[in-house]
Amino acid sequence: MKKLDFVTLEIFIATVEEKSLSKAAERENLVTSAVSKRITELENHLGKALLSRHGRGVEPTQAGVLLYQHAKSLIRNLRLTEDLLFEFDSDGTAKIRLLANPSAILQFLPQQMAQFLNTHDKTSIDLVECHSFDIPRLIADDNGDIGIYHADQPATGVISYLYKKDRVGLIVPNGHPLSQKRSLYMEEALDYDLLGYFPRHSLESFLSYIGPSISRPPNVKLQVSNFETRCRMIREGLGIGVVPEAIAANYLQQMGLQCLTLLDSWAERQFYVCVNHESEKKPIIQKLLSLMLPSV
């Protein structure tokens, strides 16, 4: 053994923590003889006894305790370095994993992404469309660096910041019996088929959310996830639908549709930006957060 290496140090750490050569071998997926050989080579290289062997297993000597403490620090720093390097693509450019629901992607992100990338041309953003229901869990599990979701309250398990609000409206074709109304409650539209979409939860869950505002369930014959497609279906008379007002505005004139203001309290939605405790510390994440959340 010519020099210290991280594999041997990890084996030594496992041996000290397990207090057993055989248990350390099991933990490191090795045979006991291989662990024993590595420890002996380490002791010979340093010229110091690192372990005291006895019938119940092994204990570190004073020199072994010192090596264990420094080895733990070295391995921890190595892991931290690997995590920091994970921020970068294979070509060495910084990478941000951004998860957002479709409403946020269409309404809020284009301008902010353009502004950020114009000033950080050596950064790449992997933008992934997800459901609000899933995003906080994915961020908590480190499957993304930043998440954008809407909810009544901030999710647990992540650090959430107030982001933006939007409103959903009721989209009807020109000439529809409801088209003469400028605003209404959802209760007033229950006689007409609704083009629904209930990602990651059932119609029953949606009804539980809006339940107090209506006296009976809407009649849902068709579910359409894409906003533009939903508007086209509404134009063809297949039903009426709930769409974010800012998104619906892109289709109203060309498709002969109207957006009626929903007076129900649930029609206004609060969006949050969330991170986990590790991603929040990354400098490139802080830079994007400062652009998205200028007040933070």
Beta strands, then each sheet from edge to edge (+ up, - down):
strand 1: 51-54
strand 2: 57-60
strand 3: 94-100
strand 4: 123-129
strand 5: 146-150
strand 6: 159-173
strand 7: 183-184
strand 8: 194-196
strand 9: 220-223
strand 10: 240-244
strand 11: 257-262
strand 12: 268-275
sheet 1: 1+ 2-
sheet 2: 4+ 3+ 5+ 12- 6+ 10- 8- 9-
sheet 3: 4+ 3+ 5+ 12- 6+ 11- 7-
end
